[in-house]
Structure formats: structure tokens, C-alpha cells
Amino acid sequence: MTRHAPAPGRRGFPQSRGGMAIRLACGAFLAGGLLLPAGAAESESGENVLPKVSVKARHDLPNELPDAQPGGLAGAGARLGLLGNLGVMDTPFNITSYTAELIEGQQAKTVADVLNNDPSVRFTTSGSHAYENFRLRGFDVHGSDLAINGLYGLAPIGSATLEFVERVEVFKGPSAMFTGMAPSGGIGGVVNLVPKRAGDEPLTRLTLGYESGSQWRTAVDAGRRFGERKSVGLRVNASYGDGETALKGQDKKRHTLAAALDWRGEGLTASLDLYDTQLNFEGGSPAMYGFASTSIAAAPDPGVAFLKGAAGELHSKAAIGRVEYEFTPGVSAFASAGRRKHDYSGFINGTHAHNVKPNGDAQVRGVAQLGWDNGAAYEAGARFVFATGGVAHDLVLQATRLRLESGSLSNVSGMQATNIYAPVAFVLPALPTGAVPRSSETTLSSLALVDALSFMQDAVRLTLGLRQQRVEQDAYGTQYDKKALTPAVGLVLKPWGEGLSLYANYVQGLSKGGQVGDVNATNYGEVFEPYKTGQKEIGLKWQAGRFLHSASLFQIEQPTMMSTGPSTSPTYTDGAETRMRGLEWNVTGEAARTLRVIGGLSYTASELTRTQGGVNQGHEVFGVPHWQANLGAQWDTPLAGLSLNARVIATSKQYLDNANTYRIPGWGQVDLGAAYVARLLERPLVLRLNVDNAFDRRYWSGGFAEPRATLAAGRTVRASATLDF
């Protein structure tokens, strides 16, 4: 396995925030020398002497990333929305950036494979399902909420493939201030995809792979830079996979083609990302399971296709451009634009087993769908880096606009009897035909202003910001147009130098307010203001030798609708509330030069703090376990070229309903792997073998909706050979 060089000290960290902007410590006069920064003193000779301000160089070359932490599995920084890339130790939030080395070493194919390393994340779809949704800090975050380079609405929908992705970044907690409102209103966090860029050295890489069943895959990754200064870069990724899967009877085909073009000049940087990815499956689909009583059936064999005969297709393609120009060392402007088109057909959603009894008897209903989801995202802004007295400023003004349109048709069959342990073929409804009309249109527009201040020789960093968000929606004849102002405050203290950061934040999330749909309500049809979700968080980050530890304590409160008054004529308000209180610990680094680790532990106390008529008040929120742990290790053995890896994932018991009557037990899973680096015809060759769920445990892995559970994937074997030319 190729090893990344250890991360250098913070001064060597390329902090990508908007151009080759340099913080001028000379404290030069602002506005043409007419304004003397506050705090200036006068020397004995009568000359003005300014307080000392740190000088820091920044870069925003399209192919540059924050360095990797020791061990190479996580980055030393990640994107903080409109502020761009920040070092982990400088960020007043819990962030993790999973690197290409981790992605390649684990043979991760989709975003879900990478997030299996994160103790704050669990999934709300069954293993190998066509759609990947998850919970982060106890709140739902849909796959449609993925971002690419900080922009929503442009990532592939379904199970986002990783062929063209360099890093997967996880920002934990509400983030309306830094990224704007998520399309589905998810407030648990943000998952950002960083596209690959051509490096300075030529790359031509061929991978041949195999997965359980008889699924074969080939992939090509090629990158080149051109010109005397290597100003122009091109990175192309292509992959094709086909064959039977571990789900008996299912055949799956996926192809991806992506290209990344970038320009890095003296003052101008630009990039263009293109991708086209398609997934086809036939012969069955994984399901989610709803129970008829609190006596929950044992988990079935995940290799048996419950939805026999189900087939579907997901197709996403997009183009994303970004340009940035530096006018002076402290003034730059940037703009981004992108469009995504997504089409789907078949048995994609509604893949559920209904009314499952303890003996496995159940019902199934087919839902055949035809639809599309299109997105167009725009961003423009300016960055000003300057010093006033002893304070350095990074001031960013940003405007965004995201337009989402969708249309769908569906045919639904009646309920049919089956059994989850011995499924029977059921009558599938026909696919809808004809043109699919637009059924929903949403526009999210915003204006934000953020100032990141640093002083006392960078021992104190204070981030202040405001975002004005507008939410417009026209869906199924119902119109919605509301505005909300969301603030953010973040503080980082380094009282004993760069090795320890103490941080705190208050930040808000934003989701569309509810509309009263109860025709008997006194305020039927009323639309509430967007829901503001507040987070309070404190934490620390400790660079202990070649280890980075982070610990955070947070509280998130989310309002929801509730009714008051008699059931015959209730009045609805937005007075209900859900609260999450949690403690997280994350670690990454090297225990020794030959042993690398990544993972952590999280504890979450969920509570329904206010409910309609006090029903279930004080109960735990369904689908939110108390304990979650993930810990992975990679060991370079004494045998030259051979490394072994292992990962343990564990989750405590959880409820499937807010009444806390349906419960599934805790579970654990062990993943194993190995890699061998050799040479073939004087070229580097890497052989990899990974086995997820090595002991083939069968278990309910989480909650989907009340009272429905997801099913973990069975033992999955992946093998590959990668050759660099």
C-alpha cells in the first residue's frame, strides 16, 4: 500500500480559502494609507509602530488538498463551507476528511462504504440498497444532501460512486451558516465530496476487481498536467462492473465516466468537473422491514432476495465549473455553477416488507416508479484578507442559489402474502409510461457574510457569521415562500501552542417549516416559518505525537409541529421539540510507524422533550442508539509489501418507535483485509483482499421509520489488482 508522507507542521499546511491571499503582517494603511489600524503605537523616533500580526500564506490551486494526517487515512483539514479549507486544529467544529488512501485500501465503492468508519454515522437503508441514506448525530441526512466542493444539488443520487472522488469530508452538526440549507433539510451534518485532480506526476492506473457473487469490475484512472508550468490538468476516471451479486438472483451493472479539467495560473484558478454514472439492477432488491407486533422476528438471510423480480435503473450526470481570481494579495472573487440531471425507473423506493410477524409471515406491495430530479446550483462571492491592528481578518461575502425540480409517476400493486425467510415471487405492477410532468419545484437562495478573526499570535480564532436564507417551494399545488436568518459563532483557543485546540460553537440548522394538513384543524393550510435547529458544542483537539484526538460535547434541539385543543378541531403550532445530547471521541494517526488507526466512539442521549399532548414525552427518539463505535487498524507486517487491516463496528440496542415498545438488540461486525505491494514488469502492483462482515452475522442494523428496521448486508468479499503504468 502506498504510504503518504507524514503531515508537516501547520505552517506547511496549504490552507485553501480563496486564492493566493497573503495576510499582510506589516499592517499597511487601509484605504490608500488613510486609515491607521487600531492599536498602533509610536516609537521613540516618532514613527508609527504596529502590533505584530502573524503572516500566513494560503493557496487555492484546484489540485491541492490539505495534507494528510500521519498514517494517511484522514486529512489535516477539510472544507468549512464558504470559508474553504481549514486545518482541523483551526476549526471550531468536529470535522473528518477521509482520504484516497483509506478509500483505496478498503476498496470502498460508495459513500456508505467510507462512512462505515465514522462512529457518528449509521444508515437508514438496508445494505446494498440502491439508495443510501443515513443518520448523523441522530438526525436524518438523505443521500440527496451530499455536496460537491461545498455545493448542494449536484452529487449523484442513490448510492454515490467514488471513482472520481479524492476525499469524503464529514462536517458534524447543523451548518446552514456555512453551506446554506440542505435540500431535504437535514441538520445532522454535511458530507462533502472532493473531486480528484491531476497531480504533478503523470498517472495511469488500471484496476481489475471482483466482488461476492460473480461481480467483476474494471477501472482506469489517468491524470496529466500540461504546459511549461503545468498549468493545465486533466484527470479521467472510467469504470465498468457487471455480474451477479451476493443477493441471490440479482444482477447488477454500474458504469461511471468522469473528467476533471483544471487551470492554475498566477491570479486565476479554474476547474470543470463532469461525470456520468448509471446503475442497473434486476432479479431482486434488498428491503426494509415493518413489524406487526413488538415480538420482532429474527433477521433473515440477507443473501435471499425478498423482492424477487424487482429491477431498476438510476442515472445521474452533471457538469460543475468554478473560477476564482485574485485581484490583489488580499482581495479575490469566486464563482461556481453546476447542473445535474437524474433519471430513475423501476422498483427504487417502497421496497418494504409490511406487517412482519414473529414467524416471518409478511406482506409485500410492489411500487413501480418513473421519475426525474434535476438540480442547478450557483455561487458567487468575494474574499478580503487584511489586518486591523493586532487582528487578522478573513472576510467572505457569498450569494447562493439552488433550484431543484422533480417529477414522478408510480403504479402500486395490492398487498400480497409472503414470508421473509422463504420469499415468494409476487405480481409486479407495470412501469408507468409516457412523459413525467413536473410535480415539485424548490428554490433555495441565500446571502451570507462571515468574518474569521485571529489574534494573539493565532492563539485565538473567532468566527462570526450571518446567513439570510429564502425557501420557495411549489409542490403538488401547495406553495411555500419563507425567509430565515441563521447566525453562527465559533471560537478556537490554543493556550499552549499548536498541539492543543479548545473550541466552542453555536450554530443553527434550517429546514422547511411544516404545513397543517389536518382538514379538521382550526388553522388548516397554515405554513410555519422555517424550523431553526440550534446546536451548542464544546470540544478539544489534541495532536499527541503522531495521533490526533478530538472530543466533543454537543446539544441539538429541533422544533417540530404539534397540536393543541380537542381532536375534533385541533390547532397546530410548531411547539414540539426533539433534543440530542451527545459525546464524541475520534482518533486517527500512527501508533507506530507500522500501525495506523482510525475510528472513535459516540454516545447519544435522545429525547422527545415536547410532544403533542405529552404523548411519548421524555421517550427516546426511534432509530438513535446510545452507543456507537468504529475502530479500524492497518498493520505493515515484517514481510515486505504485506499489510493487514481490520475494523470493528458496534452499535447498542435501539428503539424502532417513539413509544419505545419496538426494540432491536445491539450488534457488532468485524471486517478484515490484506494488501500486498509488488512489482510486475517493473511497475507497481497492489493486490487487495477485503472481507466485510467476516463472520457473516445476520442482524437488524437500524431503524428506518416507525416501526421499520434495516437489514445488514451479509459477508461480502472484494478482491482487486491495481497496476500503475
N, C-alpha and C positions, 0 to 999 in steps of 0.2 A: 504494500500500500504506500502510495506516495505521501511523504510527510511534508507538511507546511513548515516553513521556518517559524520559530517562536516569535510571538508578537513583540515588537520593540517597545521601548518606553513611550509614554504618552506624547512626547514631542515628535516622535516619528509617526504618529497616527495621522493618516490622511483624513482630516475632518471635512467631509464633503458637504458644504452648506451653501453653495451658490456661487461658485466661481473662485478664481484665484484671488480672493479678497484677503487682504492683509490688515490685521488690526494694528494700527499705527501707534506705537508707544510713544512717539515723540510728542503726542498731544498737540498737534498742529492746530493753528487757529481755524475755527469753523467759519463757514460763510465768507471765504476770502480773507481770513485773518482778522475779522472784525469782532469775533467773539472769543474771549479767553475762557477755557474750561474752568468750572468751579474748582476751588481747592488749590489754584496756582499760588505759589509763594514768590518772594522776591529775594534774590541773592544779595550778598554784601555789595556787589558791584552795581546793583540796581537792575540786573537782568531778571526777567521772569523765569522762575524755575518750576516746572510742572511736576506733580506727583508721578511716581513710577507706575507705569502700566505695562502689563505683560504683552509681549509681541508673539502672535501665533500665526503661522502660515496655514492656509486652507486650500484645498484642491477640490475640483469638481469635474475631473476628467471622467467621461462616461464609462470607461472600463475600470476605474479604480474603485476599490471597496475598502472599508475598514479592515485592518489586519486581523488575522485570526488569533484567538487566544492560544496560549501554549496547549499543545495537543491537537490543534487544528479543527476541532469539532464544532466550535462556536466562534462567532466573530467578536472582536473587541469593541464593536459598535453596531448600531442599527439606525434605521430611519425613524425620526420623530416627526412624522407628518411634514408640514410645511417648513420646519426648521432643517430638514435634510438629515444627513448622517451625523450622529453624535456618539462620542465614546461612552461606553457603558458607565464608567465612573463619573461622567458629567451629566448623566440623565436622571431626572428625579422620578423615574418610573421603573417598573420591572420589565425589562426587555431581554429577549434572547434571539440571537441570529444563528440559525443552523446552516452550516457551510456545505459547499460542494463535496468536501472530503467525507462528511457524515452521510450525505445523500448517496454518494457512490459506494462507500463502504458498506452501507446497509441495503444497497440495491433498491432504494426507495423509488417507487414509480409514481406515486401521487402525494399530494399534500398530507393526506391522512397518515401515510407511512412515516413521514417526518415528525408529525405531531405526536406520534406514539412515544416520543422521547420526552414529552413535556408533562410534568405532574399536575399542571393546572387544567389540562385538556382531557375531555372524554367525548366519545362520539354518540350521536343520536340516530345513526343509521347502522344497520347490520353490516358485518364485514363483507367486502367485495360488492356492495350495492353500487348501482350506477350513480347514485348521489351520495355525497359526503357532507354531512352537517355535524356540528359538534357543539359542546358546551365549554365555555371558558369562564373561569371564576363563578361557575354555577349558572350562567346565563347563556341562552341560545345564541349561537352565531352561525348563520346559514352559509352554505358554500357560495352563495351569491354575494356575500360580504367580503370576499377576498379582494385585495388591492394589488395593483402592479405599479411599482415605483410611486406609491402613495395615491394612485388614482383608483377610485371605485368604478364598477360597471364595465370593466374591460377584461377581467380574468375569465378563463374557460369556466363554463357552468357544468356541474356534475361532479366528476372526480378529476380535479385539475392535475394534468400531467406535468412532469418535472423536466422533460428533455431540454427545455430552453431556459430553465431556472438555475441560477447560481446559488442563491440563498433564499431561505424561508425565514422571515422575521416575525416574531410574535411580540406584540405590544399588549400588555395586560391591563385591563381596566377601561372605563369609558374614555372616548377620545374625540368627541365632537369638536373640541377646540383645535386639534392638530390635523385632523383628517376630514372634518365635516361629518355630517350624519351618514351612517351606513345605510345602504339601500333597503335592507329589511329591518333597520332599527336596532341591530344587535349592539349591545353595550358591554359585553364581557371582555372585549378586546379587539384587536386588529391583527390579521395575518396578511403580511405584505410579501409579494414575490419580487425578487430582484433578478431581472433577465441577465443572461450571460453576455459577455463582451469579448471581443478578440483581444488576446494578450500580446505582449511584445514578441514573444516567441511563437513561431508557426506551430499549429496543432492540427493533426489529422488522426482521429481516433475511431476505431471500429470495435463495436461490442456485439457479441453473439450471446444470447441468453435463453434460458429455459425456466419454466415455472410449472408447479404441480399440475397434473393432468397431462396434457401434451401441448402446452402453450410455448411457442417458440417466438423469439424476438431478435431483431437486428437493429442496430442504431449506428449512426455516423455523426460525429461531432468534429467540425473543421473550423479553424479560425486563422485569419491572416491580417496583417497590417501592411499598408502601402504608403509610399511616399518617402522622401528623404527623412522626414521627422516622424514617420509612421503615424501621420495624422489621421488616416482613414483606416477604419477597422471593419471587418466583416466576419461574423460568426454564423454558421449554418448548422442546424441540427435537424436530423431526419430519423424517424424510427418507424418500424412496422412490426406488429405482432399478431399472431393468429394461432388458433388451435383450441382444443378442449381445455376447460379449466377444472379446478378441484371440485366445482359444483357439478355433480354427475349429470351428463347430458347437455351441459351448457357449452356453447362455442362462443368465443369472444374474439373480436378483431378490433385493433386500435392502430391508427396511424397518425403521425404528427410530423409536420414540416414547419420549421421556424427559421427566421433570418433576423439578424441584428446588425444594423449598419450604424457606425458612429464616426463623428468627426471631432477631433480635439485640436484646437488652434490656440493662438496667443490669447485672444479675448473671447473667442466664440467656441462653444461646445454644443454638439447636437447629436441626436440619436433617433433612429427609426426602428421599431420592433414590429415584426409581422409573425403571425402564427396561424396555423390551420390544423385543428385536431378533431378527430372523429372516432367515436366508439360505437361499435355494433355488437349486439349480443342476441343469441337465440337459444332456445332449448331450456329456458328456466331463469329464475331470478331469486336472489335472497329476499326474505320477507321480514317485516316487523310483526310482533305478536301481541294481540289484545286478549285479556283473560276474562272468563265468565264468572270467576269467583276468586276469593282470596287464597284458595288452595291452588297454588301455581304449579303447573306441570313442569316436569324436568326438561331441561333443554334438549332439543333433538339433535341429530347428527347434522352439522352444518353442510356436509357434503351432499345431502339429499335435497334435490330441488323441490321445494314446496309448491312453487308456481310453475309447474311443468308446462312447457309450450310457450311461456312468455318470451317475447322478443322486443327489442327496442333499438333506437338509434339516437345518439347525441352528437351534434356537430357545432363546434364553435370556431370562429375565426375573427381576427382583429388586426388593426393597424394602430400603432401608438407612436406619436412623434413628440420630441422635446427639444427645445432650443434655449440656450442661455448665453447672454452677452455681458461681458464685464466692461463697463464704461471707464471706470477708474478703479484703483485698488480697493476702494470701499463701497462702490456702487455697482450693482448688477441687476439685470432684469431677466425673467424667465417666463416661458410659456410651454404648455403641454396640451395636446389634443389627441383624442383617440376614439375609434368606433369599434364596436363589437357586434357581431351578428351570431345568433344562436338559434338553431332549429332542433326540434325533437319530435319523435313519434314512437308509438308502441306503448309498452307497459312499464312506464317510468316511475310514476308516483302511484299511490294507492295500492302498493304491494304489501297487503296486510293479511294476516290470519285473524279472524274475528271469533270472539266467544270461545276461546280455547278452554276445554275442560281438563281436569286433572289426568284423565286417561288419554289425552291428546286429541279427542274429537273436537272438530272446529268447523268453521265455515269460511268460505273464500268467495270473493267477488272480484271479477275482472274489471279493470278500468283501462280502456284503450284511449290514448291521447294523441293529439296532433297539435303542435303549437310552436311558438317562437318567442324569443326575448332579445330585444336589441338595446344596446346602450351607446351613448355618446357622452364623453367626458371632456371638459375643458378646464384649464387652469392658467392663470396669469398672475404675475406678481413682481415685486421688486424687493431687493435686499440692500440694506445700508449697514455697513460695519464701520464704527467710529468710536472715539473715546471722548468722554467729557470728564475732565478732572481725573480722578482715580478710578473711573468706572468705564469698562468696555461694553459696548452695545452691539447686539446683533438684532437689528430691527427688520421684520419681514411683514410686508403687506401682500395679501393674497386674495384673489377672487376665484371662485369655482362655480361650475355649473355641470350638473349631471342630469341627463334626460334618459329615462327608461320607458320603453314601450313593450307591451306584450299582448299576445293573443293566444287563445286556446280553445279547442273543441274536445269533447270526450263522449265516449259511449260506455255505459256501465251495465254489466250483467246483473242478474239476481243472485242472491246468496245460494251457494252450493255446498253440500256436505263433503268433508274430507277429514283427514287425520294428520297431525303434524309429524307423526312417526312413520306413517305409511301413506304419503300423499297420493291422491288420485288425480288423473287428468280431468280438467274441468272445461266447460264450454267457454271459449274466449269470445268476447264481443268483437265485432268488426271495427277496424280503424275508421275514424271519421274521414270523410272525403271533402274535396272542394277547398276553396280559399278560406283561410282562417282570418276572421276580422279582428281588428284591434279591440281589446277589452279593457286595457288598463294603460294609463299614461301618467308618469310621475316625473316631476322636475324638482331637483334639489339644488338650490343656488345659495351662495353664501359669500360673505366678506369678512376677512379675519385680519387682525393686527396682533403681532406677538413681538415682545422685546425680551431677549435673553441677555441679562446683565451679568457681568463678572467683575469682581473687585477683590481687594486684599490679596493681591498676587494669585488670583484664581482660587483662593480658599473658600470663597463664597460665590455661588452662582444662583441667580434669581430669575425665574421665567414668569412673565406676566402676559396674559393674552385675553382677547375677546373675539368671539365669532358671532355674527348675525346670520342666522340660518332661516331660509324660507322653504317651506314644504308645500308643493302644489300637486294635487292628485285628482285624476278623473278616472274612476274605476266603476264599471258596471252601473253607470248612471249617477254615481254619487261623487260630488265634488268636494274638494278639501283644499284650503289655502290658508296657511297659518305661518307665523313667524316666531322665532325664539332667539334669545341672546344667551350664549353659554360662555362662562368665564373659565379660566384655568390659572392656577398658581402653583409653581414648583420651586423647591428650594434644595440646593445641594451644599453641604458643608464638608470641608476637608480640614479638620482641625489639626491633624498630624501628618499632613502631606498627601501625596498622590495615592498611597496604598489603601486608604480608607475613606469612603464617602458615606455620609449620613444624609438621608433625603426625606422630604415630605412633599405631599401634593394634595391639592383639592382640585378636582376636575369634574366636568359634567358630561354625561352622555345625552343623546337626544333620539327619540323615536316618535313616530306619528301618534298623535292623540287618538283616543278611541271615539267611535260614533255610536250613539244609542240606537240599537236595532230592535229593541223590545217595543212592539206596536202598542202595548198597554201602558207604556211609561208616560208620565206627565210631560217629559221632555224628549219624546220620541224624535229622532233625527238630529239631536244636538251633537255638534262636533266639538271635542275638547281641544284645548291648546296642546302643542307637542309636549310629550312627557319628558321632563328633565330628571335624569338619574344622577345623583351626586355620589362621588367617591372621595373618601378621606383615606390617606395612606401614609404610613411612615415606614422607613426601612434603612438598611445599610448594605454596603457592598465592600467586600474586603479582598484585596489582592494579596493572598498569603503565599508568597513564593510563586510557584507555577500553578497555583489554584486561584480561581475566582469564586468566592462565595457571595451569595446575596440572600437577604432575608427581608420579608415584607409583611406588614400587618395592615389589613385593609378592611373597610366597611363600605358597602354599596347599597343604596336604597333606591328602589324603583317603584314609582306610583303606578297604579292600575285602576280600572273602573270598579265601582261598587254601587249598589242600590240601597236606598232607604225608603221607609214607608211600607204600606201594605203591598203584598204581591200582586194584587189586582190592579193597582195603579202606582207602581214604584216611581221614584225619582232617582236618576243616576247621577253620580258625581265621580270625580277622579280621586277619591279619598282613600282607596285601598292601597296597600303597600307590601312589598316583599323586600327582605333585607338579607344580605350576605355578609358575614364576618369571617375573615379568613387569615391564615398564617401560611406563608410560603417560604421554602428554602430551596435554592437552586445552586448547583455546583458544576463547574467544568474546569478541566485542566489536566495536569500530569502528576500522578502520584509518584512516578519515577520516569526516567527517560523512555522506558519501555512500556509504561502503563498509563493509559489515558482514560478518563472517566467523564461522564455527563449524566445529569439527572437531577433528582430532588424529591421533595416531599411537600404535600399541601394538606391543610386541614381547613374545612369549611363548615361553619355553623349557619345553616339556612333557617329562615323563619318567616312565616306569614304574619307580619306584625299588625296589619289591619285588614279586615275582610268584611264581606257583606253580612251584616247581622251577627258578626262574631263567629260565623261558621268556619271551623278549622283554624281559627286564630291561635297563634302560638305553635302550630304544627310545623314540621319540616317541609321544605319545598320538594316536590317529587323530582326524581332523577338527579339529586345532588347528594352524593355520598359524603360522609365526614372526612374520610382519609383517602388519599390517592398518592401513589409513589411510583416513580420510574427511575431506574438506575442502570446505566449501561457502562461497559468497560471494554477496552481493546488492549490486548497484550501482545507485544512483539516478542516472540519466543526466541530462545537462544539459537534455534535453527534459522539460518539466514534466509530472509524473504518470507517467513511464515508468521502470520499474526492470527490470533484467535479473538473472538468477541462474544459477549453475552449481554443480555438485557433482561431485567426483571420488571414486570408491570403488575401492580397490585392495587385493588380497589376494595373498600369496605362495603358493607351492605347498604342498600338504599331503598327508599320507598318509590312505588310507581304511581302513587296518587297523593293528593294533598290531604286526604282524610287519614293518611298513614295506616291504611289497612292492608294494602298490597305491598309485599316486600320481597325482594330478591336477595340472595346471600352475596357476601363478598367473593371475590375471585382473584386469582393470580395466574400469570402466564410467564413462561421462560422462552426467550428467543436465543438462538445460538448461531454462530457463524465463524468463518475462517477465510483468510485471503493468503495467496501465495504470489510473490513477485519474482518473476524470472525474466529471461531474455529469449526471444525467438528471432533468429536471423538478425541478431544484434539490435533488436528492437525491444522496448519494454513490454512485457506481457504480464497482466494481472488476472489471476484466476480467483473467483469468489464463490462461496457457498454460504447461503443463509437459510435458516430454518426457523420460521416464526411459529409460536405455539408448539414448541418441540415435543411436548408430551401429549399433544392432541386433546387438550381438555375441552369439554363441552360445557358452556355456561352462558347464562343471560348476562350481557355485558353492560346494560344501562337502560335508562328509560327514554322513551320516545314521546309519548303523550299519555294522558291518564286513561286506563292503566295498561300501557303497552310497553313491551320490552324489546330490546335489540338482541341479536344473536351474534356471538363472536365467531369469527372465521376459524376453521379447523387448521390442522397442521398444513403449513404452506412452505414448499421448498423452492428456492430460487438459486440458480447457478448461472455463471457468466464467465466469458473470457474477453478481456479488453486488450487490444493491441494498438500501440502508438506507432505511426509510420513517420 
